[in-house]
Amino acid sequence: MSEITITTYEGMFLFPQSATSDLAGASQHVLDHLEKVGAEVVSFRKWDDRRLAYPIRGNKRGVFFLGYFKLAGDKMASLERNLLLSEDLVRFLITRADHLTQEQIEAAEGRAELADEAKLRGEQQADEAGSTVRATTKADRQAAAVQDAEEATEPDAEGTTATEPAATEEEPAAS
């Protein structure tokens, strides 16, 4: 009877930049794949948002997640097959983590920070969706600034502009 060896692995998972709008969903996607094959996740975190060295499937930027997990070697082929079939994932790389100590792996834990960032991004998107005026491009922002400047220099009903002080009735100076 053969003995099953549990090995610790390091996995880097790349999602398109659009995953930043749903960080919780992207991270859960990876965790679901790991859970499906019976992996024990030791630590998992968002690693970085970066510009890619070359476009991959039309993506010039990506979101990287770093995870450490324990898995039986005979389950690795199943995990890799499932990850290759995933349409959400752009790339992944899994290597053995023999070069790291357990303390180093556990120190890389970042699920709480990931949850905080996902919550913050969700709140920002809700705020942006609720605002009525939103300049989306540099040209739009410049046009809005020019319009604001023109409105500020147009005379109002009294013939004053926003940049001129309004005439006030003052007592005449004593001579």
C-alpha positions as CSV (number, residue, x, y, z in Angstrom):
1,M,0.0,0.0,0.0
2,S,1.4,3.4,-1.0
3,E,1.5,6.3,1.4
4,I,0.0,9.6,0.3
5,T,2.4,12.5,0.9
6,I,1.0,15.9,1.7
7,T,3.1,18.7,0.3
8,T,3.0,22.4,0.8
9,Y,2.6,24.4,-2.4
10,E,2.9,28.1,-3.3
11,G,0.5,29.3,-6.0
12,M,0.4,32.6,-7.8
13,F,-2.9,33.3,-9.5
14,L,-3.4,36.1,-12.1
15,F,-6.8,37.7,-12.9
16,P,-7.5,40.5,-15.3
17,Q,-7.6,44.0,-14.0
18,S,-11.4,43.9,-14.1
19,A,-11.2,41.6,-11.0
20,T,-10.4,44.6,-8.9
21,S,-14.1,45.5,-8.9
22,D,-14.9,42.1,-7.3
23,L,-11.8,41.1,-5.3
24,A,-13.9,38.9,-3.0
25,G,-15.3,37.0,-5.9
26,A,-11.9,36.5,-7.5
27,S,-10.3,35.3,-4.3
28,Q,-13.3,33.0,-3.6
29,H,-12.9,31.6,-7.1
30,V,-9.4,30.4,-6.3
31,L,-10.4,29.2,-2.8
32,D,-13.3,27.2,-4.3
33,H,-11.0,25.4,-6.7
34,L,-8.6,24.6,-3.9
35,E,-11.4,23.4,-1.7
36,K,-12.8,21.3,-4.5
37,V,-9.6,19.1,-4.6
38,G,-9.3,19.0,-0.8
39,A,-6.5,21.4,-0.3
40,E,-5.9,22.9,3.1
41,V,-5.2,26.7,2.6
42,V,-2.5,27.8,5.0
43,S,-2.4,31.5,3.8
44,F,-3.9,33.5,1.0
45,R,-3.7,37.2,0.1
46,K,-3.9,39.7,-2.7
47,W,-0.3,40.2,-3.8
48,D,-0.4,43.1,-6.2
49,D,-2.1,45.0,-9.1
50,R,0.5,45.4,-11.8
51,R,1.2,46.2,-15.4
52,L,2.0,43.0,-17.3
53,A,5.2,42.6,-19.2
54,Y,3.2,41.7,-22.3
55,P,-0.5,41.5,-23.0
56,I,-2.1,38.2,-22.1
57,R,-5.5,37.6,-23.7
58,G,-5.8,41.3,-24.3
59,N,-5.0,42.2,-20.7
60,K,-2.3,44.8,-20.1
61,R,-2.8,44.9,-16.3
62,G,-3.6,42.2,-13.8
63,V,-4.4,41.4,-10.2
64,F,-2.2,38.7,-8.5
65,F,-3.2,36.5,-5.6
66,L,-0.6,34.5,-3.6
67,G,-1.6,31.4,-1.8
68,Y,0.1,28.7,0.2
69,F,-1.7,25.4,0.6
70,K,-1.2,21.7,1.5
71,L,-2.3,19.1,-0.9
72,A,-1.7,15.5,-1.7
73,G,0.5,15.1,-4.7
74,D,-2.0,12.9,-6.5
75,K,-4.6,15.7,-6.5
76,M,-2.3,18.2,-8.2
77,A,-3.3,17.1,-11.7
78,S,-7.0,17.6,-11.0
79,L,-6.3,21.1,-9.5
80,E,-4.3,22.2,-12.5
81,R,-6.9,20.8,-15.0
82,N,-9.7,22.8,-13.2
83,L,-7.6,26.0,-13.1
84,L,-6.8,25.7,-16.8
85,L,-10.5,25.3,-17.6
86,S,-11.4,28.4,-15.6
87,E,-12.4,31.3,-17.8
88,D,-11.9,33.9,-15.1
89,L,-8.3,33.1,-14.4
90,V,-5.7,34.4,-16.8
91,R,-2.6,32.5,-15.6
92,F,-1.4,30.5,-12.6
93,L,1.8,29.0,-11.4
94,I,2.1,26.5,-8.7
95,T,5.4,25.3,-7.2
96,R,6.5,23.4,-4.1
97,A,7.1,25.6,-1.1
98,D,9.9,23.5,0.4
99,H,12.2,26.6,0.6
100,L,10.0,28.4,3.2
101,T,9.4,27.7,6.9
102,Q,5.9,27.3,8.3
103,E,6.3,30.6,10.1
104,Q,7.1,32.4,6.8
105,I,4.1,30.9,5.1
106,E,1.8,31.8,8.0
107,A,3.2,35.3,8.1
108,A,2.0,35.8,4.5
109,E,-1.7,35.4,5.6
110,G,-3.7,38.3,4.3
111,R,-7.4,37.3,4.0
112,A,-8.5,39.9,6.6
113,E,-6.8,42.7,4.6
114,L,-8.2,41.3,1.4
115,A,-11.7,41.4,2.9
116,D,-11.2,45.0,4.1
117,E,-10.0,46.1,0.6
118,A,-12.9,44.3,-1.1
119,K,-15.3,46.1,1.3
120,L,-13.7,49.5,0.7
121,R,-13.8,49.0,-3.1
122,G,-17.5,48.0,-2.9
123,E,-18.3,51.2,-0.9
124,Q,-16.3,53.3,-3.4
125,Q,-18.3,51.8,-6.3
126,A,-21.6,52.5,-4.5
127,D,-20.6,56.1,-3.9
128,E,-19.6,56.5,-7.6
129,A,-22.8,55.0,-8.8
130,G,-24.8,57.4,-6.6
131,S,-23.1,60.5,-7.8
132,T,-24.9,62.4,-10.5
133,V,-22.0,64.0,-12.2
134,R,-18.9,62.0,-12.9
135,A,-16.1,63.0,-15.2
136,T,-14.7,59.7,-16.5
137,T,-11.9,60.9,-18.8
138,K,-9.3,63.6,-18.7
139,A,-11.0,65.4,-21.6
140,D,-14.4,65.3,-19.7
141,R,-12.7,66.8,-16.5
142,Q,-11.0,69.5,-18.6
143,A,-14.3,70.4,-20.3
144,A,-16.0,70.6,-16.9
145,A,-13.3,72.8,-15.6
146,V,-13.6,75.2,-18.6
147,Q,-17.3,75.3,-18.2
148,D,-17.0,76.1,-14.5
149,A,-14.6,78.9,-15.2
150,E,-16.9,80.4,-17.9
151,E,-19.9,80.2,-15.5
152,A,-17.8,82.0,-12.8
153,T,-17.0,84.9,-15.1
154,E,-20.5,85.4,-16.6
155,P,-22.2,88.4,-15.2
156,D,-25.3,87.7,-13.0
157,A,-28.5,89.8,-12.9
158,E,-26.7,92.6,-11.0
159,G,-23.9,92.8,-13.6
160,T,-21.2,91.3,-11.2
161,T,-19.2,88.2,-11.8
162,A,-18.3,85.5,-9.3
163,T,-14.7,86.8,-9.3
164,E,-15.7,90.4,-8.7
165,P,-16.8,91.4,-5.2
166,A,-20.5,92.3,-5.1
167,A,-21.1,96.1,-4.6
168,T,-22.1,96.8,-1.1
169,E,-23.7,99.9,0.2
170,E,-21.1,101.5,2.4
171,E,-21.2,104.9,4.1
172,P,-19.4,107.5,2.2
173,A,-16.0,108.2,3.5
174,A,-15.7,111.4,5.6
175,S,-13.6,114.1,3.9
